[in-house]
Amino acid sequence: MIQVLRSSWALLLGLMLLMLGNGLQGTLLGVRGEIEGFSTFQMSLVMSTYFAGFLGGSRLAPGMIRRVGHVRVFAALASFISAVLILYPAYANPYAWMVERLIIGFCFSGVYVTTESWLNNAATNETRGQSLALYSIVQVLGILSAQGILLLGDPAGFVLFIVPSILVSISFAPILLSISPTPAFESTKPMSLKELYKTSPLSIVGVFLVGGAFSAQFGMAAVFGTQAGMSIPQISLFISMFYVGAVLALFPLGWLSDRMDRRLLIGCEAVIAGVGALLGFVFGDNFYVLLVAAAIIGSMINPLYSLLLAYLNDYLDTDQMAAGSAGMMFINGLGAIGGPVLTGWVMTMVGPGGFFLFIATLLLATAGYAAYRMTRRPGMSSDDTASYVPVMMSASPVAVEAAQEWAAEAAEDAAADESTA
């Protein structure tokens, strides 16, 4: 781990600043939208366009990098991010915000692709797993720390929009001045959706549903907080609990996944998260219960993505893993686009508690489908399963493919050890 920090500290620092900027602007928009009088459904559309832009960026950014290079793509997209962050308060209109969120989602996706390419290139076969673990930790800590910055200014003013713009601008320095060489970039053609579904129906259905639940949590938590009458410090603490839970559970659940039937673990995680969401729905007037509900949901949703990816790998050859990850990213993105919109619609119908009700529905549906799939084919021995690698749902295809590469290398090493035993 020390070796990874020594070789990649500049990249990780730049990534931390990027996540601070992204985490702050997401929460801030939810609060500012209420101040500006935007409806819940309008804010759900604003939040949804981020994921549409992110999906588009994950598909187009690799081609941009191949044409003009990592440095130019990073500098151009990060500049757009800084500019859009300043534009939000300059013209507070939900339709303008939709366009700006689309742009910023596209740009953040491209910036993540660039940063993760450098980070992956700096890792060796021996340190790639540690590098990915540090990457996931930095992502969560960046978003978590951003919630504290929200308390330092007035959401009705300009300062809190200027702060993430500055953070993103500063992130240029450690990344662009890093001595890490510019990596070669190759994109992977995804497997067809039909092939992926035949290989692992649970992974495909699960990642679509979990993608919707995660985007609802990521995009609409601040909107829920304002609709529920929380103060700014309460909203900050409420959103923080999602990521505190994620940090605490990511690795223990990964350890479990390598030692039991992954379908059972997927189902149990989804049930626990679904029950946590129902807890928030039923006791939505108790702030402390909401904190517990947020921690439970966050602790289960993020590990579910890595677990579903690992379960898909159990049924893929090592040379198919990268292609499988690209397909999983696309399906997850489709689910994520619809999450905030449907959440906003449910909240309009039943009130703020619709936020938790929608998340509970998706997660319990995931658990039900996992239970159904356990009746369709026998489980795989834990000795034959692929390695679990923690990957956050906000990661770009580069990080996911790096995780797949590490899993493939681990599988090959295990096979080599068996052949020499």
C-alpha positions as CSV (number, residue, x, y, z in Angstrom):
1,M,0.0,0.0,0.0
2,I,2.9,2.4,0.8
3,Q,4.4,1.6,-2.6
4,V,1.1,2.6,-4.3
5,L,0.9,5.8,-2.4
6,R,4.5,6.7,-3.2
7,S,4.0,6.2,-6.9
8,S,0.5,7.5,-7.3
9,W,0.0,10.2,-4.5
10,A,-0.3,13.0,-7.0
11,L,-3.0,11.3,-9.1
12,L,-4.9,10.3,-5.9
13,L,-4.7,13.8,-4.6
14,G,-6.0,15.2,-7.9
15,L,-8.8,12.6,-7.8
16,M,-9.7,13.6,-4.2
17,L,-10.1,17.3,-5.3
18,L,-12.2,16.2,-8.2
19,M,-14.5,14.1,-6.0
20,L,-14.7,17.1,-3.5
21,G,-16.0,19.3,-6.4
22,N,-18.4,16.7,-7.7
23,G,-19.8,15.7,-4.3
24,L,-20.3,19.3,-3.3
25,Q,-22.1,20.4,-6.5
26,G,-24.5,17.5,-6.4
27,T,-25.7,18.2,-2.9
28,L,-25.6,21.9,-3.4
29,L,-27.9,21.8,-6.4
30,G,-30.5,19.8,-4.5
31,V,-30.6,22.5,-1.8
32,R,-30.4,25.4,-4.2
33,G,-33.3,24.0,-6.3
34,E,-35.6,24.2,-3.3
35,I,-34.5,27.8,-2.6
36,E,-35.2,28.7,-6.3
37,G,-38.7,27.1,-6.0
38,F,-38.1,24.3,-8.5
39,S,-40.5,21.4,-8.2
40,T,-39.4,17.9,-7.1
41,F,-40.0,16.5,-10.6
42,Q,-38.0,19.3,-12.2
43,M,-35.1,18.6,-9.9
44,S,-35.3,14.9,-10.7
45,L,-34.9,15.7,-14.4
46,V,-31.9,17.9,-13.5
47,M,-30.3,15.1,-11.5
48,S,-31.0,12.5,-14.1
49,T,-29.3,14.3,-16.9
50,Y,-26.0,14.0,-15.1
51,F,-26.1,10.2,-15.5
52,A,-27.1,10.6,-19.2
53,G,-24.0,12.7,-19.7
54,F,-21.9,10.3,-17.7
55,L,-23.0,7.4,-19.8
56,G,-22.3,9.4,-23.0
57,G,-18.9,10.4,-21.8
58,S,-17.9,6.9,-20.9
59,R,-18.7,5.9,-24.5
60,L,-17.1,8.8,-26.3
61,A,-14.2,9.9,-24.1
62,P,-11.9,7.0,-25.2
63,G,-12.2,8.1,-28.8
64,M,-11.4,11.7,-27.9
65,I,-8.3,10.5,-25.9
66,R,-7.0,8.4,-28.9
67,R,-7.4,11.5,-31.2
68,V,-5.8,14.2,-29.1
69,G,-4.3,12.6,-26.0
70,H,-4.9,12.4,-22.3
71,V,-3.5,15.8,-21.3
72,R,-5.6,17.8,-23.8
73,V,-8.8,15.9,-23.0
74,F,-8.3,16.3,-19.3
75,A,-7.5,20.0,-19.5
76,A,-10.4,20.7,-21.8
77,L,-13.1,18.8,-19.9
78,A,-11.9,20.0,-16.5
79,S,-12.1,23.6,-17.8
80,F,-15.7,23.0,-18.9
81,I,-16.5,21.7,-15.4
82,S,-15.1,24.8,-13.8
83,A,-17.1,27.0,-16.1
84,V,-20.4,25.2,-15.7
85,L,-20.1,25.3,-11.9
86,I,-20.0,29.1,-12.1
87,L,-22.9,29.2,-14.5
88,Y,-25.4,27.3,-12.1
89,P,-26.1,30.3,-9.9
90,A,-25.7,32.9,-12.7
91,Y,-28.9,31.6,-14.4
92,A,-31.1,29.6,-12.0
93,N,-33.5,27.8,-14.4
94,P,-34.3,24.1,-14.3
95,Y,-34.0,23.6,-18.0
96,A,-30.6,25.5,-18.2
97,W,-29.5,23.3,-15.2
98,M,-30.5,20.2,-17.2
99,V,-28.2,21.1,-20.0
100,E,-25.4,22.1,-17.6
101,R,-25.8,18.8,-15.7
102,L,-25.6,16.9,-19.0
103,I,-22.4,18.7,-19.9
104,I,-20.9,18.3,-16.4
105,G,-21.8,14.5,-16.3
106,F,-20.1,14.1,-19.7
107,C,-17.0,16.0,-18.6
108,F,-16.6,14.2,-15.3
109,S,-16.9,10.9,-17.0
110,G,-14.1,11.9,-19.4
111,V,-11.9,13.3,-16.6
112,Y,-12.4,10.0,-14.6
113,V,-11.4,8.0,-17.7
114,T,-8.2,10.0,-18.0
115,T,-7.3,9.9,-14.4
116,E,-8.0,6.2,-14.0
117,S,-5.9,5.5,-17.1
118,W,-2.9,7.1,-15.5
119,L,-3.5,5.4,-12.2
120,N,-3.9,2.0,-13.8
121,N,-0.8,2.6,-15.9
122,A,1.2,3.4,-12.8
123,A,0.2,0.2,-11.1
124,T,2.0,-3.1,-11.5
125,N,0.4,-6.6,-11.5
126,E,1.4,-6.9,-7.9
127,T,0.0,-3.5,-6.8
128,R,-3.1,-3.2,-9.0
129,G,-5.5,-4.6,-6.4
130,Q,-4.2,-2.2,-3.7
131,S,-4.3,0.6,-6.2
132,L,-8.0,-0.1,-7.0
133,A,-8.8,-0.3,-3.3
134,L,-7.1,3.1,-2.6
135,Y,-9.0,4.5,-5.6
136,S,-12.3,3.4,-4.1
137,I,-11.4,4.8,-0.7
138,V,-10.4,8.2,-2.2
139,Q,-13.6,8.4,-4.1
140,V,-15.7,7.9,-1.1
141,L,-13.7,10.1,1.2
142,G,-13.8,12.9,-1.4
143,I,-17.6,12.8,-1.6
144,L,-17.9,12.4,2.1
145,S,-15.6,15.4,2.8
146,A,-17.6,17.6,0.4
147,Q,-20.6,17.4,2.6
148,G,-18.7,19.3,5.3
149,I,-17.8,22.1,2.9
150,L,-21.5,22.7,2.4
151,L,-21.6,24.1,6.0
152,L,-19.1,26.8,5.2
153,G,-21.3,29.1,3.1
154,D,-24.8,30.2,2.1
155,P,-26.4,27.9,-0.5
156,A,-28.4,30.9,-1.7
157,G,-25.3,32.8,-2.7
158,F,-22.4,32.3,-5.1
159,V,-19.5,31.2,-2.8
160,L,-20.4,27.5,-2.6
161,F,-20.5,27.3,-6.3
162,I,-17.1,29.0,-6.7
163,V,-15.5,26.5,-4.2
164,P,-16.0,23.4,-6.3
165,S,-14.9,25.3,-9.4
166,I,-11.7,26.2,-7.6
167,L,-11.2,22.6,-6.3
168,V,-11.6,21.2,-9.8
169,S,-9.2,23.8,-11.2
170,I,-6.6,23.0,-8.5
171,S,-6.9,19.3,-9.3
172,F,-5.2,20.0,-12.7
173,A,-1.9,20.6,-10.9
174,P,-1.1,17.3,-9.2
175,I,-2.5,15.3,-12.1
176,L,-0.9,17.2,-15.1
177,L,2.4,17.7,-13.3
178,S,2.6,14.1,-12.2
179,I,5.7,12.3,-13.5
180,S,3.5,9.3,-14.4
181,P,3.9,8.7,-18.2
182,T,0.9,9.1,-20.4
183,P,-0.5,5.6,-20.9
184,A,-1.6,4.0,-24.2
185,F,-5.3,3.8,-24.4
186,E,-7.3,0.9,-25.8
187,S,-11.1,0.5,-25.5
188,T,-12.9,-2.8,-25.3
189,K,-15.8,-3.7,-27.4
190,P,-18.6,-4.9,-25.1
191,M,-20.4,-8.2,-25.3
192,S,-23.9,-8.0,-26.6
193,L,-26.7,-7.7,-24.0
194,K,-28.1,-11.0,-25.2
195,E,-24.7,-12.7,-24.5
196,L,-24.4,-11.1,-21.1
197,Y,-27.9,-12.0,-20.1
198,K,-27.4,-15.7,-21.1
199,T,-24.1,-15.8,-19.1
200,S,-25.5,-14.3,-15.9
201,P,-29.2,-13.1,-15.8
202,L,-28.8,-12.1,-12.2
203,S,-25.8,-9.8,-12.9
204,I,-27.6,-8.0,-15.7
205,V,-31.0,-7.6,-14.0
206,G,-29.3,-6.8,-10.7
207,V,-26.9,-4.1,-12.0
208,F,-29.8,-2.4,-13.8
209,L,-31.9,-2.2,-10.7
210,V,-29.0,-1.3,-8.4
211,G,-27.9,1.4,-10.9
212,G,-31.4,2.9,-10.5
213,A,-31.2,2.7,-6.7
214,F,-27.7,4.2,-6.5
215,S,-28.6,7.1,-8.9
216,A,-31.7,7.8,-6.8
217,Q,-29.6,8.0,-3.7
218,F,-26.8,10.0,-5.3
219,G,-29.0,12.4,-7.1
220,M,-32.1,12.9,-4.9
221,A,-30.9,12.6,-1.3
222,A,-30.4,16.4,-1.0
223,V,-33.8,17.0,-2.7
224,F,-35.4,14.6,-0.1
225,G,-33.6,16.5,2.7
226,T,-35.0,19.8,1.6
227,Q,-38.5,18.4,1.1
228,A,-38.4,16.8,4.5
229,G,-37.5,20.1,6.1
230,M,-34.0,19.3,7.2
231,S,-31.5,22.1,8.0
232,I,-28.3,22.4,6.0
233,P,-26.2,20.7,8.7
234,Q,-28.8,17.9,8.9
235,I,-28.7,17.4,5.1
236,S,-24.9,17.3,5.1
237,L,-24.9,14.7,7.9
238,F,-27.7,12.7,6.2
239,I,-25.9,12.4,2.9
240,S,-22.6,11.7,4.7
241,M,-24.1,8.6,6.3
242,F,-24.5,6.9,2.9
243,Y,-20.8,7.1,2.3
244,V,-19.8,6.3,5.9
245,G,-21.7,3.1,5.5
246,A,-20.0,2.4,2.1
247,V,-16.5,2.8,3.6
248,L,-17.2,0.5,6.5
249,A,-18.8,-2.3,4.5
250,L,-17.0,-2.4,1.2
251,F,-14.1,-4.7,2.2
252,P,-15.8,-6.9,4.8
253,L,-18.5,-7.8,2.3
254,G,-15.9,-8.5,-0.3
255,W,-14.2,-10.9,2.1
256,L,-17.5,-12.7,2.6
257,S,-18.2,-12.8,-1.2
258,D,-15.1,-15.1,-1.7
259,R,-16.4,-17.5,0.9
260,M,-20.1,-18.2,0.2
261,D,-22.6,-18.5,-2.6
262,R,-22.6,-15.0,-4.1
263,R,-26.3,-15.2,-5.1
264,L,-27.2,-15.6,-1.4
265,L,-25.0,-12.7,-0.4
266,I,-26.5,-10.5,-3.2
267,G,-29.9,-11.4,-2.0
268,C,-29.1,-10.7,1.7
269,E,-27.4,-7.4,0.9
270,A,-30.4,-6.3,-1.2
271,V,-32.9,-7.3,1.6
272,I,-30.9,-5.5,4.3
273,A,-30.7,-2.3,2.1
274,G,-34.4,-2.7,1.2
275,V,-35.4,-3.0,4.8
276,G,-33.2,0.0,5.6
277,A,-35.1,2.0,3.0
278,L,-38.4,0.9,4.4
279,L,-37.3,2.0,7.8
280,G,-36.6,5.5,6.4
281,F,-40.0,5.5,4.7
282,V,-42.0,4.5,7.8
283,F,-40.1,6.6,10.3
284,G,-39.3,9.6,8.0
285,D,-40.1,12.1,10.7
286,N,-37.3,10.9,13.0
287,F,-34.0,12.3,11.9
288,Y,-31.9,9.8,13.8
289,V,-33.7,6.9,12.2
290,L,-33.1,8.5,8.8
291,L,-29.3,8.5,9.6
292,V,-29.4,4.8,10.4
293,A,-31.4,4.1,7.2
294,A,-28.9,6.1,5.1
295,A,-26.0,4.2,6.6
296,I,-27.7,0.8,6.0
297,I,-28.5,1.7,2.3
298,G,-25.0,3.1,1.6
299,S,-23.3,0.1,3.2
300,M,-25.1,-2.3,0.9
301,I,-25.6,-0.5,-2.5
302,N,-22.0,0.2,-3.3
303,P,-20.7,-3.3,-2.5
304,L,-23.6,-4.8,-4.5
305,Y,-22.1,-3.4,-7.8
306,S,-18.7,-5.0,-7.2
307,L,-20.4,-8.3,-6.1
308,L,-22.6,-8.4,-9.2
309,L,-19.5,-7.8,-11.3
310,A,-17.6,-10.6,-9.5
311,Y,-20.6,-12.9,-10.0
312,L,-20.5,-12.3,-13.7
313,N,-16.8,-13.0,-13.8
314,D,-17.5,-16.5,-12.3
315,Y,-19.1,-17.5,-15.6
316,L,-16.6,-15.7,-18.0
317,D,-13.3,-16.8,-19.4
318,T,-10.5,-14.4,-18.4
319,D,-10.3,-13.0,-21.9
320,Q,-14.0,-12.1,-21.8
321,M,-13.9,-10.1,-18.5
322,A,-13.0,-6.7,-20.0
323,A,-15.8,-7.0,-22.6
324,G,-18.2,-8.1,-19.9
325,S,-17.4,-5.1,-17.7
326,A,-18.1,-2.7,-20.6
327,G,-21.5,-4.2,-21.0
328,M,-22.2,-4.0,-17.3
329,M,-21.2,-0.4,-17.3
330,F,-23.7,0.4,-20.1
331,I,-26.6,-1.5,-18.4
332,N,-25.8,0.2,-15.1
333,G,-25.8,3.6,-16.8
334,L,-29.2,2.9,-18.4
335,G,-30.7,2.1,-14.9
336,A,-29.0,5.2,-13.4
337,I,-30.6,7.6,-16.0
338,G,-34.1,6.5,-14.9
339,G,-33.5,6.4,-11.2
340,P,-33.8,10.2,-10.3
341,V,-36.7,10.7,-12.7
342,L,-38.8,7.9,-11.3
343,T,-37.9,8.9,-7.8
344,G,-39.1,12.4,-8.4
345,W,-42.3,11.1,-9.8
346,V,-42.9,8.9,-6.8
347,M,-42.0,11.7,-4.4
348,T,-44.6,13.9,-6.2
349,M,-47.2,11.2,-5.8
350,V,-46.6,10.2,-2.1
351,G,-44.5,13.0,-0.7
352,P,-40.8,13.0,0.4
353,G,-41.0,9.5,1.6
354,G,-41.2,8.4,-2.0
355,F,-37.4,8.7,-2.0
356,F,-37.1,5.7,0.3
357,L,-40.0,3.9,-1.2
358,F,-38.5,3.8,-4.7
359,I,-35.1,2.7,-3.4
360,A,-36.8,-0.1,-1.3
361,T,-38.8,-1.3,-4.3
362,L,-35.7,-1.7,-6.5
363,L,-33.6,-3.4,-3.9
364,L,-36.3,-5.8,-2.8
365,A,-36.9,-6.6,-6.4
366,T,-33.2,-7.4,-6.7
367,A,-33.4,-9.7,-3.7
368,G,-36.5,-11.4,-5.1
369,Y,-34.7,-12.0,-8.4
370,A,-31.6,-13.4,-6.7
371,A,-33.8,-15.8,-4.8
372,Y,-35.5,-16.9,-8.0
373,R,-32.1,-17.4,-9.8
374,M,-31.0,-19.7,-7.0
375,T,-33.7,-22.1,-8.0
376,R,-32.6,-22.1,-11.7
377,R,-29.0,-23.4,-11.5
378,P,-26.7,-24.8,-8.8
379,G,-24.3,-22.6,-7.0
380,M,-20.6,-22.5,-7.8
381,S,-18.0,-23.6,-5.2
382,S,-16.2,-20.7,-3.6
383,D,-13.0,-22.3,-4.7
384,D,-13.9,-21.8,-8.3
385,T,-15.2,-18.2,-8.1
386,A,-13.4,-15.1,-9.4
387,S,-11.7,-12.6,-7.1
388,Y,-13.8,-9.7,-5.7
389,V,-12.4,-6.3,-6.4
390,P,-14.0,-3.2,-4.8
391,V,-15.2,-0.7,-7.5
392,M,-17.4,2.3,-6.8
393,M,-20.5,2.8,-8.9
394,S,-19.3,6.3,-9.9
395,A,-16.1,4.8,-11.5
396,S,-15.5,5.0,-15.3
397,P,-15.0,2.0,-17.6
398,V,-11.2,2.3,-17.1
399,A,-11.4,1.5,-13.4
400,V,-13.9,-1.3,-14.0
401,E,-11.7,-2.8,-16.7
402,A,-8.7,-2.5,-14.4
403,A,-10.6,-4.5,-11.8
404,Q,-11.4,-7.1,-14.4
405,E,-7.8,-7.2,-15.5
406,W,-6.7,-7.8,-11.9
407,A,-9.4,-10.5,-11.5
408,A,-8.2,-12.2,-14.6
409,E,-4.6,-12.1,-13.4
410,A,-5.6,-13.6,-10.1
411,A,-7.5,-16.4,-11.9
412,E,-4.5,-17.2,-14.0
413,D,-2.2,-17.2,-11.0
414,A,-4.5,-19.5,-9.2
415,A,-4.7,-21.9,-12.2
416,A,-0.9,-21.8,-12.4
417,D,-0.5,-22.6,-8.7
418,E,-2.9,-25.6,-9.1
419,S,-1.0,-26.9,-12.1
420,T,2.3,-26.9,-10.2
421,A,0.9,-28.3,-7.0
